């Protein structure tokens, strides 16, 4: 228990543990959706679905939302500055 508590103090260790936990990755994906960080949500759901296929539906839903966002608001174009 003490070792687990010590591990949670190390952000790298927390990320390593989370990367192997589909449930945590799916929760991260849901949080990213709530924050309207669609691309990051899709990434989290992809990782979760690779570890546990039960998250494939959430991945699909996030990808559809990503596609809809891309159709509505294309990426901004770079500002061209006169020379």
C-alpha positions in Angstrom: 0.0 0.0 0.0 2.9 2.4 0.8 4.5 1.6 -2.5 1.2 2.3 -4.4 0.9 5.7 -2.6 4.5 6.5 -3.5 3.9 5.6 -7.1 0.9 8.0 -7.2 3.3 10.8 -6.2 5.2 10.3 -9.5 3.3 11.7 -12.5 5.1 9.5 -14.9 4.1 6.4 -12.9 0.5 7.6 -12.8 0.5 8.0 -16.6 2.1 4.5 -17.0 -0.6 3.0 -14.8 -3.4 4.9 -16.5 -2.1 3.8 -20.0 -2.9 0.2 -19.1 -6.3 0.9 -17.6 -9.1 1.0 -20.2 -11.6 2.3 -17.7 -9.4 5.3 -16.8 -8.7 6.1 -20.4 -12.4 6.0 -21.2 -13.0 8.3 -18.2 -10.3 10.6 -19.6 -12.1 10.5 -23.0 -15.4 11.5 -21.4 -13.7 14.4 -19.6 -12.1 15.6 -22.8 -15.5 15.6 -24.5 -16.9 17.6 -21.7 -14.1 20.1 -22.2 -14.8 20.1 -25.9 -11.3 18.7 -26.6 -12.6 16.3 -29.3 -9.3 15.3 -30.8 -7.8 14.3 -27.4 -11.0 12.5 -26.5 -10.8 10.4 -29.7 -7.2 9.5 -28.8 -8.1 8.5 -25.3 -11.1 6.4 -26.6 -8.8 4.7 -29.2 -6.4 3.6 -26.5 -9.3 2.4 -24.3 -10.9 0.5 -27.1 -7.6 -1.2 -27.9 -7.4 -2.5 -24.3 -11.1 -3.3 -24.0 -13.5 -3.4 -27.0 -16.5 -2.4 -24.9 -15.3 1.2 -25.4 -15.6 1.0 -29.2 -19.1 2.6 -29.2 -17.8 5.6 -27.3 -14.9 5.8 -29.7 -17.3 5.8 -32.6 -19.5 8.5 -31.0 -16.4 10.7 -30.4 -15.2 10.2 -34.0 -18.6 11.2 -35.3 -18.5 14.3 -33.2 -15.0 15.0 -34.5 -16.2 14.7 -38.1 -19.1 17.0 -37.4 -16.9 19.6 -35.8 -14.5 19.4 -38.8 -17.4 20.0 -41.2 -18.7 23.0 -39.2 -15.4 24.6 -38.3 -12.5 23.8 -40.6 -9.1 24.4 -39.2 -8.0 28.0 -39.2 -5.8 29.1 -42.1 -2.5 30.7 -41.3 -2.3 34.4 -41.3 -0.5 35.7 -44.3 1.7 38.7 -43.5 2.8 41.1 -46.2 6.5 41.1 -46.9 
